[in-house]
Amino acid sequence: MATPASFFHHPDSSRPALPGAAAVAACAAMAVSYVAVLYAPTVLLRLPPPTSLRAFLHRRFVCAAFSSAASVLATASLLRVWSIGDLSDALAVFGIRSDHLLQAVAIPLLLTSLVYAGSFVARLWLLATSCGRDDGELEIGFAQRLAHWICAAVGDVMVWRNCVVAPITEELVFRACMVPLLLCGGFKIYSIIFLSPIFFSLAHLNHLFELHQQGRNFMRSLLIVGVQLGYTVIFGWYAVFLFIRTGNIVSPIVAHIFCNIMGLPVFSFPRTRGVASVAFLAGSLSFFWLLCPATSPKLYNARLDQCSCCHGYCRWS
């Protein structure tokens, strides 16, 4: 029976299973279509503009889901995934795996949280000062705040955008689809890690157009989008690294959700008198120290000699 690994290496090892130019063209097309389809309802279908933010985002949710499904089908077609007899092996091409799921969720989440050590210190400091010094009062205040946040989050369409729709659809397109295509195209793993996030960043250029439409100054809009692009490139490196090392798409999805919730890491916070800065530095150093051990393929795959994840990460062990 064919395994997903066969799609990444042609029987003639000197030739990639997919032309490199075709792989790059497919990735570029997916990145463009992921953004372009967001404007399809008004530009192509001539639907009336949405009357509220909720309606606007609901429309975009449908568009993102459609674009993601189209990218998955296109990737499956290019890689001939349907020739795999076993459904679990076919899904593994996209990193959709049920084995080692706990490790794929918990370890990347804990690893990612190290970068936000300064943020945790700053937020806990604010929480402590706002609730008072009494431990009982602090506990009640925290419980009330948590319950209020959960209730508000469930009904907040922006939370659904940042914590559900965007992480899942973006990781499916920009990691689960593009990484296998580029591997099939004969690109080296390090090249994919550092170059594939370019597609991810370019897909965020539409924010410049939207900010300009909102009446923002062009230079200020350019600065805002520039910071966003820099952040997406850095996160893209990390997400691709996670995906290749773990072989599970859940890992970058979890990291994506967590980063969207936390925002940019806090480097310093004046009220903590340097404690947040020390925490950020210690957390960042710990992150880089644990990055490879915490993503060791042995933690995410039972049999490294017969790996069925297809991403070639077993060769990293």
Steps between C-alpha positions, in 0.01 A plus 500: 500500500625847417588730786498880506878498505498380141364837388804683631767297330497387142635147444784676325631690802670756276162628385229658718152351492364838385675771295628773729351775287159331513520473879587870536229601253242295688600657833484850352158429350372375836629809680338733246173310493478491881490881499315554170206281595431729798392769254306264272155562655502870416725506192397182316163403645388864526345444841404810697751616761447342844305714743697410813839374613346164590351458152828613343705243691246223451534556127877486529481180705318331213753634248798382706347155541436478126856609417650252747294212361602593145869508600475157665333354191758660271786362710340156508471511123860608442634238741252232386400436859202293388740219400567431868285211609487582870301813596716571804813500282328728250406747773854480636618671182341813648619427854153393611583225746324360805802330654707687759236773504560595865868561435419697185278734703666530841871516416484774231260696720738491797796574275331802342393634841865542600534797263211666685650477847525879515137532390386264775690699762354830378144367494525336839648820641208703365252244627653503847504877527143537372353235727678600817755329720265263679537144360129425536407817319756423230358151452143627473605777265684257276207256490257778414727637231554156348126422491424839348773453238373155401140619464606801297736295282239244397278769352780713356538454125857636516595223741367245254703669228826511695472172690313265267459598136829678427732250676336192350458625143838674483690201637320266261593712199842637592638200687299182431479566125810703418761306695424164332494670160839661556646177635371325189662773294840397629557797730717444806339510842694807614404683182135421560517618861650837413342568160144363516386761757541755220173369355340536844616859534396603150150377579481774765577786259129555452499663846681798344214547254238463774673748733522749215129454433432581865662840452831427669810691398695301240835513681339403831315217327825388340671498840219297658498246219880486502500398867229243427698355211814473712305323772336262252838409350642413843192304596502332157852370562389355830176352364672325208767368737231362732311341213803326352639386835174369646333392177169617646306807382346535847832626639523821292124554537530497879800733488313731261195521727716569805697776325179663374364506855818640652599745227857627486721386792561756775869590507475741792236642730588802720269407789676168561834676560688284255347167601313467168821564305688236699213256449495568126875445470493182709199368309653574160829332590308198628298494179807478276668250734196268493394560138664191350460260797131591542433442129699179472324270251528216751240674715244509220551176309514147637707338226761727350622229264157469337361850530174559315477875552670565163678819597838340538540622857618155610827579328551777756525259795 
